[in-house]
Amino acid sequence: MKKIDLSISTLFPAFKWLKTYQISSFKSDLIAAFIVLAMLVPQGMAYAMLAGLPPVMGIYASILPMIVYAFTGSSTTLSIGPVAIISMMVFATLNPLFPVGSQQYIEAAYLLTIMVGVISLVLGLLRFGFLIQLISHPVIQSFIIASALLIALGQLKFLLDIPLQSNNIPEFISSLVKHIQELSLISFIFSCAAILILVLLPKFVHSVFLARIIPL
């Protein structure tokens, strides 16, 4: 049986890179930290809502794990925090058992998080990362595409302001037909305007930036 290495340098890789860290890199790291923070706050809130939890919990799940990983992780480029697929898995696990948003649901999410964390820690110490190689790339890619589709369908209830069910496509179509007459025109207009801004603004900024660098 392979011996488990529980030395300080293994459990806390930060002790290794802190010895060679250069002050000249602090400015770049600080700028990167602000950029990541600006992205994680709205992203974390969205993922919390996707998991059926209060938005503030997404902020906790976005910031605290990064602080812990800075001392315990070995990668300098890995981004730590909630992701869409895990949020969907949390919702799919707890939704049949507890009312979404209730105190029981939140407590169950706490327990589920602790259980997954402990299992992940044990698998990491036992070097079980090779198991991911047993899953073929098409399977992973199909899972990601399906998750993206369900996430997009799940956001339509906010765009249309009607109670849609998005656990699966047949259920989504059924609830859409049932509640389509309750559509809020104001919410729909503002949502479409926001989407257009998100799509067109980067292109506009990019074209203006290029025009200044390369004047006609």
N, CA, C and O of each residue as an XYZ file, in Angstrom:
864
protein
N       0.841     -1.194      0.000
C       0.000      0.000      0.000
C       0.874      1.241      0.000
O       1.859      1.328      0.733
N       0.496      2.204     -0.839
C       1.295      3.412     -0.946
C       1.181      4.260      0.313
O       0.088      4.471      0.837
N       2.323      4.741      0.790
C       2.357      5.527      2.008
C       1.858      6.941      1.734
O       2.228      7.558      0.735
N       1.010      7.452      2.635
C       0.457      8.797      2.487
C       1.419      9.810      3.090
O       1.828      9.680      4.244
N       1.778     10.821      2.303
C       2.694     11.864      2.758
C       1.901     12.966      3.442
O       1.143     13.684      2.791
N       2.075     13.102      4.759
C       1.362     14.114      5.538
C       2.302     15.185      6.074
O       2.041     15.772      7.124
N       3.387     15.440      5.366
C       4.339     16.467      5.799
C       3.738     17.853      5.604
O       2.783     18.032      4.848
N       4.324     18.846      6.309
C       3.824     20.219      6.248
C       3.895     20.766      4.831
O       2.976     21.456      4.392
N       4.968     20.470      4.110
C       5.130     20.979      2.751
C       4.105     20.385      1.793
O       3.748     21.010      0.794
N       3.631     19.178      2.098
C       2.618     18.551      1.261
C       1.229     19.095      1.565
O       0.455     19.377      0.650
N       0.914     19.243      2.835
C      -0.399     19.753      3.225
C      -0.528     21.245      2.970
O      -1.627     21.723      2.691
N       0.565     21.994      3.059
C       0.549     23.442      2.858
C       1.641     23.835      1.868
O       2.710     24.288      2.278
N       1.385     23.667      0.555
C       2.390     24.008     -0.463
C       2.791     25.477     -0.458
O       3.804     25.843     -1.054
N       2.005     26.325      0.211
C       2.351     27.750      0.260
C       3.711     27.980      0.897
O       4.383     28.963      0.584
N       4.126     27.079      1.792
C       5.438     27.228      2.429
C       6.561     27.103      1.409
O       7.667     27.591      1.643
N       6.289     26.450      0.274
C       7.303     26.310     -0.766
C       7.429     27.579     -1.591
O       8.526     28.118     -1.737
N       6.292     28.072     -2.144
C       6.388     29.212     -3.050
C       6.588     30.532     -2.323
O       7.058     31.494     -2.931
N       6.244     30.610     -1.031
C       6.483     31.849     -0.295
C       7.977     32.136     -0.145
O       8.389     33.292     -0.042
N       8.775     31.081     -0.134
C      10.223     31.277      0.011
C      10.833     31.942     -1.212
O      11.831     32.653     -1.095
N      10.244     31.720     -2.388
C      10.798     32.276     -3.627
C       9.940     33.423     -4.180
O      10.201     33.909     -5.280
N       8.923     33.857     -3.429
C       8.043     34.919     -3.919
C       8.791     36.246     -3.982
O       9.521     36.607     -3.059
N       8.597     36.971     -5.097
C       9.271     38.246     -5.311
C       8.292     39.405     -5.134
O       7.145     39.348     -5.577
N       8.777     40.456     -4.474
C       7.935     41.629     -4.224
C       7.510     42.284     -5.533
O       6.456     42.917     -5.587
N       8.300     42.146     -6.577
C       7.965     42.745     -7.866
C       6.688     42.158     -8.468
O       6.051     42.779     -9.320
N       6.328     40.983     -8.028
C       5.122     40.332     -8.544
C       3.861     40.764     -7.794
O       2.749     40.426     -8.199
N       4.034     41.506     -6.708
C       2.884     41.862     -5.876
C       1.893     42.755     -6.620
O       0.682     42.577     -6.486
N       2.391     43.715     -7.402
C       1.509     44.630     -8.128
C       0.630     43.872     -9.107
O      -0.577     44.107     -9.165
N       1.216     42.972     -9.869
C       0.444     42.191    -10.833
C      -0.559     41.281    -10.128
O      -1.689     41.119    -10.588
N      -0.139     40.691     -9.014
C      -1.041     39.824     -8.263
C      -2.206     40.617     -7.676
O      -3.331     40.120     -7.615
N      -1.937     41.855     -7.243
C      -2.992     42.692     -6.666
C      -4.025     43.072     -7.725
O      -5.227     43.051     -7.461
N      -3.556     43.418     -8.919
C      -4.477     43.737    -10.017
C      -5.312     42.515    -10.383
O      -6.521     42.617    -10.594
N      -4.658     41.362    -10.457
C      -5.379     40.121    -10.760
C      -6.424     39.818     -9.696
O      -7.510     39.331    -10.011
N      -6.100     40.105     -8.436
C      -7.038     39.842     -7.339
C      -8.293     40.702     -7.478
O      -9.403     40.217     -7.259
N      -8.124     41.970     -7.840
C      -9.284     42.852     -8.006
C     -10.139     42.418     -9.198
O     -11.366     42.491     -9.144
N      -9.494     41.973    -10.264
C     -10.243     41.505    -11.439
C     -11.054     40.265    -11.093
O     -12.232     40.165    -11.434
N     -10.411     39.321    -10.411
C     -11.109     38.094    -10.011
C     -12.253     38.412     -9.055
O     -13.326     37.818     -9.152
N     -12.030     39.344     -8.136
C     -13.065     39.726     -7.184
C     -14.268     40.336     -7.896
O     -15.414     40.037     -7.558
N     -14.001     41.197     -8.890
C     -15.094     41.826     -9.640
C     -15.920     40.804    -10.398
O     -17.122     40.989    -10.591
N     -15.286     39.736    -10.824
C     -16.013     38.689    -11.560
C     -16.733     37.730    -10.618
O     -17.838     37.277    -10.916
N     -16.110     37.419     -9.482
C     -16.648     36.382     -8.608
C     -17.896     36.816     -7.856
O     -18.747     35.980     -7.554
N     -18.029     38.107     -7.546
C     -19.174     38.551     -6.758
C     -20.493     38.298     -7.500
O     -21.355     37.601     -6.964
N     -20.683     38.833     -8.705
C     -21.949     38.522     -9.404
C     -22.048     37.068     -9.829
O     -23.137     36.493     -9.834
N     -20.910     36.464    -10.190
C     -20.924     35.068    -10.607
C     -21.307     34.153     -9.455
O     -22.106     33.234     -9.627
N     -20.739     34.403     -8.281
C     -21.057     33.588     -7.116
C     -22.516     33.724     -6.708
O     -23.146     32.739     -6.323
N     -23.061     34.936     -6.789
C     -24.474     35.135     -6.456
C     -25.373     34.370     -7.418
O     -26.375     33.786     -7.007
N     -25.013     34.375     -8.700
C     -25.805     33.653     -9.695
C     -25.755     32.154     -9.449
O     -26.773     31.471     -9.563
N     -24.571     31.633     -9.111
C     -24.439     30.198     -8.859
C     -25.200     29.779     -7.602
O     -25.740     28.675     -7.545
N     -25.245     30.654     -6.596
C     -26.005     30.341     -5.390
C     -27.497     30.235     -5.709
O     -28.176     29.330     -5.223
N     -27.999     31.152     -6.516
C     -29.402     31.100     -6.915
C     -29.678     29.855     -7.751
O     -30.753     29.260     -7.662
N     -28.701     29.469     -8.562
C     -28.847     28.259     -9.364
C     -28.949     27.013     -8.482
O     -29.621     26.044     -8.833
N     -28.273     27.054     -7.336
C     -28.309     25.930     -6.391
C     -29.498     25.999     -5.443
O     -29.678     25.113     -4.607
N     -30.314     27.050     -5.568
C     -31.466     27.196     -4.691
C     -31.134     27.785     -3.342
O     -31.894     27.611     -2.390
N     -29.998     28.491     -3.236
C     -29.545     29.067     -1.973
C     -29.595     30.591     -2.029
O     -29.651     31.154     -3.122
N     -29.575     31.274     -0.884
C     -29.534     32.740     -0.882
C     -28.295     33.264     -1.607
O     -27.231     32.653     -1.501
N     -28.396     34.372     -2.339
C     -27.252     34.885     -3.117
C     -26.006     35.154     -2.285
O     -24.890     34.993     -2.781
N     -26.175     35.563     -1.025
C     -25.009     35.892     -0.204
C     -24.127     34.670      0.014
O     -22.917     34.809      0.194
N     -24.706     33.484     -0.001
C     -23.914     32.275      0.188
C     -22.976     32.035     -0.986
O     -21.932     31.402     -0.829
N     -23.340     32.536     -2.159
C     -22.445     32.435     -3.301
C     -21.190     33.255     -3.112
O     -20.117     32.878     -3.584
N     -21.323     34.392     -2.414
C     -20.142     35.223     -2.136
C     -19.226     34.506     -1.147
O     -18.008     34.495     -1.320
N     -19.816     33.908     -0.107
C     -19.007     33.142      0.840
C     -18.277     32.006      0.131
O     -17.091     31.775      0.364
N     -18.998     31.303     -0.733
C     -18.411     30.157     -1.429
C     -17.386     30.571     -2.474
O     -16.593     29.742     -2.919
N     -17.387     31.836     -2.873
C     -16.433     32.309     -3.876
C     -15.136     32.806     -3.255
O     -14.058     32.596     -3.812
N     -15.234     33.462     -2.105
C     -14.062     34.135     -1.525
C     -13.311     33.232     -0.544
O     -12.090     33.103     -0.636
N     -14.027     32.609      0.392
C     -13.353     31.815      1.426
C     -12.539     30.648      0.855
O     -11.410     30.440      1.299
N     -13.062     29.877     -0.111
C     -12.245     28.777     -0.650
C     -10.954     29.254     -1.306
O      -9.948     28.546     -1.263
N     -10.965     30.434     -1.910
C      -9.750     30.946     -2.549
C      -8.682     31.272     -1.508
O      -7.492     31.058     -1.739
N      -9.114     31.789     -0.365
C      -8.166     32.096      0.711
C      -7.545     30.810      1.249
O      -6.340     30.744      1.495
N      -8.388     29.787      1.429
C      -7.878     28.504      1.933
C      -6.950     27.866      0.919
O      -5.898     27.337      1.277
N      -7.342     27.914     -0.359
C      -6.532     27.257     -1.392
C      -5.189     27.945     -1.580
O      -4.218     27.303     -1.980
N      -5.119     29.238     -1.297
C      -3.841     29.949     -1.427
C      -2.767     29.322     -0.557
O      -1.584     29.397     -0.889
N      -3.158     28.699      0.558
C      -2.191     28.094      1.471
C      -2.091     26.576      1.293
O      -1.064     25.974      1.605
N      -3.164     25.968      0.788
C      -3.172     24.509      0.708
C      -3.049     23.983     -0.715
O      -2.776     22.797     -0.902
N      -3.241     24.832     -1.724
C      -3.200     24.376     -3.109
C      -1.804     24.433     -3.693
O      -0.929     25.127     -3.176
N      -1.602     23.698     -4.777
C      -0.288     23.626     -5.417
C      -0.240     24.335     -6.766
O       0.841     24.484     -7.337
N      -1.386     24.777     -7.293
C      -1.416     25.448     -8.590
C      -1.478     26.957     -8.402
O      -2.153     27.451     -7.500
N      -0.764     27.691     -9.265
C      -0.764     29.160     -9.199
C      -1.762     29.777    -10.163
O      -1.928     30.997    -10.170
N      -2.427     28.975    -10.972
C      -3.364     29.494    -11.967
C      -4.781     28.942    -11.819
O      -5.696     29.420    -12.488
N      -4.973     27.965    -10.974
C      -6.280     27.341    -10.824
C      -7.247     28.287    -10.118
O      -6.912     28.881     -9.093
N      -8.457     28.422    -10.681
C      -9.500     29.253    -10.083
C     -10.401     28.383     -9.215
O     -10.939     27.376     -9.677
N     -10.562     28.779     -7.956
C     -11.335     28.002     -6.991
C     -12.643     28.725     -6.675
O     -12.663     29.943     -6.494
N     -13.716     27.971     -6.613
C     -14.996     28.571     -6.272
C     -16.136     27.765     -6.855
O     -15.911     26.724     -7.473
N     -17.365     28.236     -6.662
C     -18.519     27.507     -7.183
C     -18.558     27.531     -8.706
O     -18.121     28.498     -9.329
N     -19.075     26.477     -9.294
C     -19.238     26.397    -10.738
C     -20.678     25.992    -11.036
O     -21.397     25.506    -10.163
N     -21.081     26.201    -12.282
C     -22.477     25.994    -12.644
C     -22.902     24.541    -12.479
O     -23.989     24.264    -11.973
N     -22.050     23.613    -12.903
C     -22.433     22.202    -12.865
C     -22.635     21.725    -11.426
O     -23.600     21.021    -11.129
N     -21.716     22.114    -10.533
C     -21.855     21.708     -9.130
C     -23.103     22.330     -8.513
O     -23.791     21.688     -7.720
N     -23.395     23.575     -8.872
C     -24.604     24.231     -8.357
C     -25.846     23.473     -8.795
O     -26.780     23.291     -8.015
N     -25.851     23.032    -10.052
C     -26.990     22.249    -10.542
C     -27.097     20.909     -9.830
O     -28.199     20.442     -9.543
N     -25.961     20.291     -9.546
C     -25.969     19.007     -8.856
C     -26.489     19.156     -7.426
O     -27.199     18.281     -6.929
N     -26.137     20.262     -6.765
C     -26.656     20.521     -5.420
C     -28.172     20.675     -5.462
O     -28.888     20.115     -4.632
N     -28.649     21.438     -6.436
C     -30.092     21.651     -6.562
C     -30.813     20.337     -6.876
O     -31.859     20.046     -6.294
N     -30.254     19.549     -7.793
C     -30.883     18.287     -8.170
C     -30.907     17.298     -7.004
O     -31.812     16.469     -6.909
N     -29.910     17.385     -6.115
C     -29.844     16.472     -4.975
C     -30.821     16.848     -3.868
O     -31.466     15.978     -3.283
N     -30.930     18.134     -3.582
C     -31.707     18.589     -2.428
C     -33.148     18.950     -2.762
O     -34.017     18.909     -1.891
N     -33.405     19.303     -4.016
C     -34.750     19.756     -4.383
C     -35.838     18.717     -4.111
O     -36.915     19.090     -3.645
N     -35.604     17.423     -4.383
C     -36.669     16.448     -4.087
C     -36.884     16.200     -2.599
O     -37.899     15.620     -2.214
N     -35.952     16.625     -1.763
C     -36.007     16.284     -0.343
C     -36.531     17.412      0.535
O     -37.200     17.163      1.537
N     -36.223     18.672      0.156
C     -36.587     19.811      1.000
C     -37.132     20.945      0.132
O     -36.774     21.046     -1.041
N     -37.994     21.802      0.693
C     -38.459     22.984     -0.051
C     -37.288     23.934     -0.329
O     -36.509     24.249      0.569
N     -37.177     24.376     -1.561
C     -36.069     25.240     -1.958
C     -36.122     26.554     -1.181
O     -37.162     27.211     -1.121
N     -34.985     26.927     -0.587
C     -34.888     28.171      0.155
C     -35.254     28.058      1.625
O     -35.080     29.016      2.378
N     -35.757     26.905      2.046
C     -36.129     26.731      3.448
C     -34.885     26.517      4.310
O     -33.791     26.270      3.802
N     -35.082     26.618      5.630
C     -33.974     26.419      6.549
C     -33.439     24.999      6.462
O     -32.231     24.784      6.567
N     -34.323     24.029      6.272
C     -33.888     22.641      6.128
C     -33.040     22.462      4.863
O     -32.050     21.731      4.857
N     -33.448     23.138      3.811
C     -32.693     23.060      2.547
C     -31.293     23.623      2.732
O     -30.322     23.030      2.261
N     -31.175     24.756      3.410
C     -29.873     25.390      3.622
C     -28.993     24.524      4.514
O     -27.804     24.357      4.241
N     -29.575     23.967      5.588
C     -28.803     23.100      6.474
C     -28.341     21.837      5.747
O     -27.224     21.366      5.965
N     -29.190     21.297      4.894
C     -28.804     20.122      4.113
C     -27.676     20.461      3.147
O     -26.798     19.635      2.897
N     -27.699     21.670      2.606
C     -26.618     22.106      1.717
C     -25.305     22.211      2.481
O     -24.250     21.857      1.955
N     -25.363     22.701      3.734
C     -24.166     22.731      4.575
C     -23.602     21.324      4.763
O     -22.407     21.089      4.583
N     -24.483     20.398      5.127
C     -24.047     19.024      5.375
C     -23.481     18.393      4.108
O     -22.458     17.709      4.157
N     -24.135     18.617      2.989
C     -23.656     18.072      1.716
C     -22.280     18.629      1.373
O     -21.416     17.901      0.882
N     -22.078     19.908      1.629
C     -20.784     20.537      1.353
C     -19.675     19.923      2.194
O     -18.586     19.645      1.691
N     -19.958     19.714      3.482
C     -18.957     19.119      4.372
C     -18.625     17.698      3.937
O     -17.458     17.308      3.922
N     -19.646     16.924      3.582
C     -19.428     15.538      3.155
C     -18.580     15.477      1.886
O     -17.649     14.677      1.793
N     -18.906     16.326      0.909
C     -18.136     16.341     -0.336
C     -16.707     16.799     -0.075
O     -15.767     16.266     -0.664
N     -16.537     17.786      0.806
C     -15.201     18.268      1.125
C     -14.345     17.195      1.769
O     -13.177     17.036      1.414
N     -14.916     16.455      2.717
C     -14.167     15.394      3.392
C     -13.784     14.295      2.409
O     -12.652     13.810      2.414
N     -14.742     13.904      1.560
C     -14.468     12.853      0.575
C     -13.389     13.311     -0.410
O     -12.498     12.538     -0.761
N     -13.470     14.565     -0.851
C     -12.468     15.094     -1.785
C     -11.090     15.132     -1.142
O     -10.087     14.832     -1.790
N     -11.044     15.502      0.141
C      -9.763     15.542      0.855
C      -9.143     14.157      0.946
O      -7.948     13.980      0.709
N      -9.970     13.179      1.291
C      -9.469     11.806      1.406
C      -8.988     11.291      0.052
O      -7.922     10.681     -0.033
N      -9.760     11.529     -1.002
C      -9.357     11.078     -2.336
C      -8.080     11.782     -2.790
O      -7.243     11.189     -3.469
N      -7.940     13.051     -2.409
C      -6.721     13.763     -2.768
C      -5.495     13.202     -2.064
O      -4.440     13.045     -2.680
N      -5.626     12.901     -0.789
C      -4.511     12.333     -0.041
C      -4.137     10.945     -0.556
O      -2.970     10.557     -0.517
N      -5.125     10.206     -1.036
C      -4.867      8.864     -1.561
C      -4.470      8.868     -3.037
O      -4.260      7.808     -3.628
N      -4.367     10.055     -3.632
C      -3.948     10.214     -5.036
C      -4.903      9.468     -5.986
O      -4.471      8.692     -6.838
N      -6.192      9.719     -5.818
C      -7.186      9.062     -6.653
C      -7.574      9.922     -7.863
O      -8.599      9.666     -8.495
N      -6.776     10.925     -8.187
C      -7.086     11.786     -9.315
C      -7.087     11.070    -10.651
O      -7.684     11.552    -11.614
N      -6.421      9.920    -10.720
C      -6.347      9.176    -11.982
C      -7.715      8.652    -12.423
O      -7.878      8.261    -13.579
N      -8.702      8.639    -11.518
C     -10.017      8.108    -11.871
C     -10.682      8.914    -12.980
O     -11.487      8.376    -13.740
N     -10.349     10.213    -13.079
C     -10.953     11.043    -14.113
C     -10.566     10.573    -15.500
O     -11.285     10.826    -16.467
N      -9.437      9.893    -15.606
C      -8.994      9.395    -16.909
C      -9.854      8.236    -17.407
O      -9.808      7.893    -18.588
N     -10.635      7.635    -16.517
C     -11.502      6.530    -16.913
C     -12.782      7.021    -17.594
O     -13.516      6.232    -18.188
N     -13.047      8.331    -17.503
C     -14.234      8.905    -18.138
C     -13.823      9.479    -19.487
O     -12.920     10.312    -19.557
N     -14.479      9.041    -20.557
C     -14.102      9.487    -21.892
C     -14.443     10.960    -22.101
O     -15.340     11.503    -21.458
N     -13.710     11.590    -23.009
C     -13.928     13.012    -23.287
C     -15.321     13.292    -23.845
O     -15.934     14.277    -23.432
N     -15.865     12.468    -24.775
C     -17.233     12.731    -25.262
C     -18.274     12.738    -24.148
O     -19.221     13.523    -24.188
N     -18.103     11.869    -23.156
C     -19.058     11.831    -22.052
C     -19.012     13.127    -21.253
O     -20.051     13.697    -20.922
N     -17.807     13.588    -20.946
C     -17.661     14.836    -20.195
C     -18.197     16.018    -20.999
O     -18.887     16.883    -20.459
N     -17.874     16.050    -22.301
C     -18.330     17.147    -23.151
C     -19.859     17.159    -23.259
O     -20.468     18.228    -23.212
N     -20.475     16.009    -23.399
C     -21.937     15.936    -23.474
C     -22.570     16.396    -22.172
O     -23.595     17.078    -22.182
N     -21.960     16.022    -21.050
C     -22.467     16.437    -19.745
C     -22.408     17.953    -19.597
O     -23.340     18.563    -19.072
N     -21.320     18.561    -20.058
C     -21.168     20.009    -19.954
C     -22.168     20.734    -20.851
O     -22.761     21.732    -20.441
N     -22.358     20.233    -22.079
C     -23.312     20.855    -23.005
C     -24.734     20.776    -22.453
O     -25.479     21.754    -22.503
N     -25.105     19.614    -21.931
C     -26.436     19.450    -21.358
C     -26.635     20.369    -20.151
O     -27.710     20.940    -19.969
N     -25.601     20.505    -19.338
C     -25.687     21.388    -18.176
C     -25.864     22.841    -18.615
O     -26.657     23.578    -18.028
N     -25.125     23.252    -19.648
C     -25.252     24.621    -20.156
C     -26.666     24.879    -20.671
O     -27.216     25.961    -20.467
N     -27.250     23.886    -21.336
C     -28.614     24.033    -21.849
C     -29.613     24.178    -20.707
O     -30.493     25.038    -20.760
N     -29.486     23.350    -19.681
C     -30.398     23.434    -18.542
C     -30.234     24.743    -17.783
O     -31.210     25.296    -17.275
N     -28.999     25.242    -17.702
C     -28.764     26.533    -17.038
C     -29.446     27.651    -17.812
O     -30.092     28.518    -17.223
N     -29.301     27.632    -19.137
C     -29.938     28.660    -19.966
C     -31.460     28.615    -19.825
O     -32.107     29.657    -19.722
N     -32.025     27.416    -19.821
C     -33.468     27.288    -19.651
C     -33.896     27.761    -18.264
O     -34.968     28.344    -18.103
N     -33.050     27.505    -17.260
C     -33.379     27.922    -15.904
C     -33.398     29.422    -15.719
O     -34.061     29.925    -14.811
N     -32.677     30.153    -16.572
C     -32.645     31.605    -16.458
C     -33.830     32.269    -17.146
O     -34.089     33.451    -16.925
N     -34.549     31.526    -17.975
C     -35.690     32.106    -18.683
C     -36.814     32.508    -17.732
O     -37.585     33.417    -18.042
N     -36.917     31.845    -16.582
C     -37.972     32.218    -15.643
C     -37.742     33.611    -15.069
O     -38.696     34.295    -14.699
N     -36.469     34.040    -14.992
C     -36.183     35.399    -14.556
C     -36.389     36.385    -15.706
O     -36.819     37.517    -15.487
N     -36.083     35.953    -16.929
C     -36.242     36.820    -18.092
C     -37.714     37.094    -18.375
O     -38.087     38.210    -18.737
N     -38.544     36.076    -18.210
C     -39.972     36.213    -18.493
C     -40.792     36.525    -17.245
O     -41.961     36.901    -17.342
N     -40.175     36.369    -16.069
C     -40.848     36.594    -14.789
C     -42.065     35.690    -14.618
O     -43.135     36.141    -14.209
N     -41.887     34.417    -14.934
C     -42.935     33.425    -14.721
C     -42.307     32.189    -14.071
O     -41.127     31.915    -14.291
N     -43.080     31.434    -13.269
C     -42.517     30.276    -12.551
C     -42.335     29.068    -13.468
O     -43.262     28.281    -13.658
N     -41.153     28.928    -14.027
C     -40.860     27.814    -14.918
C     -40.077     26.743    -14.185
O     -39.266     27.053    -13.312
N     -40.312     25.485    -14.530
C     -39.553     24.357    -14.009
C     -38.519     23.950    -15.053
O     -38.863     23.721    -16.212
N     -37.252     23.859    -14.648
C     -36.190     23.598    -15.622
C     -35.336     22.394    -15.254
O     -34.174     22.316    -15.655
N     -35.898     21.450    -14.493
C     -35.132     20.260    -14.143
C     -34.858     19.385    -15.361
O     -33.831     18.709    -15.431
N     -35.788     19.401    -16.326
C     -35.598     18.682    -17.578
C     -36.408     19.388    -18.657
O     -37.274     20.209    -18.355
N     -36.124     19.066    -19.916
C     -36.742     19.789    -21.029
C     -38.256     19.549    -21.119
O     -38.994     20.520    -21.291
N     -38.760     18.304    -21.012
C     -40.232     18.124    -21.057
C     -40.956     18.903    -19.966
O     -42.012     19.489    -20.207
N     -40.380     18.907    -18.760
C     -40.989     19.650    -17.665
C     -40.963     21.147    -17.937
O     -41.906     21.860    -17.593
N     -39.873     21.627    -18.559
C     -39.756     23.044    -18.896
C     -40.821     23.442    -19.917
O     -41.479     24.469    -19.749
N     -40.999     22.646    -20.971
C     -41.985     22.958    -22.011
C     -43.400     22.963    -21.429
O     -44.215     23.821    -21.768
N     -43.682     22.002    -20.556
C     -45.003     21.925    -19.941
C     -45.302     23.159    -19.094
O     -46.393     23.724    -19.183
N     -44.342     23.578    -18.277
C     -44.561     24.754    -17.428
C     -44.605     26.038    -18.250
O     -45.301     26.985    -17.884
N     -43.857     26.077    -19.370
C     -43.875     27.260    -20.237
C     -45.248     27.442    -20.875
O     -45.778     28.552    -20.915
N     -45.821     26.350    -21.373
C     -47.156     26.413    -21.962
C     -48.194     26.810    -20.911
O     -49.149     27.524    -21.216
N     -48.011     26.357    -19.702
C     -48.973     26.611    -18.631
C     -48.942     28.065    -18.165
O     -49.990     28.632    -17.856
N     -47.753     28.680    -18.110
C     -47.617     30.016    -17.518
C     -47.292     31.109    -18.537
O     -47.024     32.243    -18.141
N     -47.308     30.806    -19.826
C     -46.891     31.782    -20.824
C     -47.764     33.029    -20.798
O     -47.291     34.117    -21.126
N     -49.031     32.890    -20.412
C     -49.926     34.045    -20.373
C     -49.595     34.987    -19.227
O     -50.057     36.128    -19.215
N     -48.801     34.529    -18.262
C     -48.429     35.365    -17.122
C     -47.160     36.163    -17.397
O     -46.635     36.818    -16.497
N     -46.667     36.116    -18.617
C     -45.411     36.789    -18.987
C     -45.462     38.277    -18.656
O     -46.450     38.956    -18.940
N     -44.380     38.775    -18.051
C     -44.262     40.199    -17.733
C     -43.520     40.895    -18.865
O     -42.338     40.635    -19.089
N     -44.212     41.778    -19.579
C     -43.616     42.453    -20.722
C     -42.476     43.368    -20.297
O     -41.470     43.479    -20.999
N     -42.630     44.023    -19.150
C     -41.580     44.937    -18.669
C     -40.297     44.161    -18.371
O     -39.211     44.572    -18.778
N     -40.424     43.036    -17.660
C     -39.243     42.217    -17.354
C     -38.588     41.702    -18.627
O     -37.362     41.655    -18.729
N     -39.414     41.316    -19.599
C     -38.895     40.791    -20.859
C     -38.113     41.870    -21.615
O     -37.043     41.591    -22.155
N     -38.634     43.085    -21.656
C     -37.962     44.180    -22.369
C     -36.639     44.526    -21.698
O     -35.619     44.676    -22.370
N     -36.656     44.653    -20.366
C     -35.423     44.990    -19.654
C     -34.391     43.874    -19.783
O     -33.198     44.151    -19.911
N     -34.824     42.636    -19.753
C     -33.900     41.507    -19.890
C     -33.258     41.485    -21.269
O     -32.051     41.275    -21.392
N     -34.063     41.702    -22.311
C     -33.518     41.739    -23.670
C     -32.542     42.904    -23.830
O     -31.512     42.766    -24.489
N     -32.863     44.044    -23.232
C     -31.962     45.192    -23.302
C     -30.634     44.889    -22.609
O     -29.570     45.263    -23.104
N     -30.702     44.213    -21.465
C     -29.477     43.855    -20.740
C     -28.623     42.886    -21.549
O     -27.397     42.999    -21.576
N     -29.279     41.931    -22.207
C     -28.545     40.964    -23.030
C     -27.871     41.662    -24.198
O     -26.721     41.363    -24.519
N     -28.575     42.591    -24.837
C     -27.995     43.335    -25.959
C     -26.788     44.157    -25.512
O     -25.788     44.247    -26.224
N     -26.894     44.752    -24.330
C     -25.760     45.534    -23.809
C     -24.558     44.638    -23.559
O     -23.431     44.992    -23.906
N     -24.799     43.469    -22.951
C     -23.703     42.538    -22.669
C     -23.040     42.031    -23.950
O     -21.835     41.782    -23.973
N     -23.836     41.879    -25.019
C     -23.291     41.360    -26.275
C     -22.594     42.451    -27.079
O     -21.518     42.222    -27.631
N     -23.203     43.648    -27.149
C     -22.703     44.697    -28.031
C     -21.642     45.584    -27.381
O     -20.765     46.101    -28.073
N     -21.709     45.767    -26.064
C     -20.761     46.671    -25.410
C     -19.308     46.240    -25.576
O     -18.473     47.084    -25.899
N     -18.961     44.954    -25.371
C     -17.557     44.565    -25.590
C     -17.087     44.827    -27.019
O     -15.942     45.225    -27.230
N     -17.969     44.604    -28.008
C     -17.590     44.864    -29.395
C     -17.365     46.351    -29.628
O     -16.439     46.744    -30.338
N     -18.224     47.181    -29.022
C     -18.076     48.633    -29.171
C     -16.781     49.122    -28.532
O     -16.039     49.905    -29.125
N     -16.520     48.648    -27.311
C     -15.287     49.049    -26.618
C     -14.068     48.579    -27.398
O     -13.085     49.311    -27.514
N     -14.123     47.375    -27.928
C     -12.998     46.832    -28.694
C     -12.749     47.644    -29.957
O     -11.600     47.919    -30.302
N     -13.831     48.035    -30.657
C     -13.661     48.817    -31.885
C     -13.116     50.204    -31.591
O     -12.281     50.714    -32.339
N     -13.585     50.829    -30.496
C     -13.075     52.150    -30.119
C     -11.614     52.067    -29.719
O     -10.819     52.944    -30.057
N     -11.261     51.003    -28.994
C      -9.868     50.829    -28.564
C      -8.946     50.650    -29.765
O      -7.859     51.227    -29.803
N      -9.374     49.854    -30.747
C      -8.563     49.666    -31.956
C      -8.462     50.935    -32.765
O      -7.417     51.213    -33.352
N      -9.547     51.724    -32.807
C      -9.532     52.967    -33.580
C      -8.536     53.969    -33.001
O      -7.942     54.752    -33.741
N      -8.355     53.948    -31.707
C      -7.391     54.862    -31.090
C      -5.958     54.411    -31.317
O      -5.050     55.226    -31.479
N      -5.770     53.079    -31.327
C      -4.406     52.569    -31.530
C      -4.021     52.660    -33.002
O      -2.893     53.022    -33.337
N      -4.974     52.326    -33.880
C      -4.692     52.342    -35.326
C      -5.658     53.347    -35.976
O      -6.688     52.942    -36.516
N      -5.346     54.628    -35.932
C      -6.236     55.634    -36.521
C      -6.360     55.461    -38.026
O      -5.391     55.110    -38.698
N      -7.569     55.711    -38.562
C      -7.797     55.574    -39.993
C      -7.166     56.747    -40.743
O      -7.251     56.812    -41.969
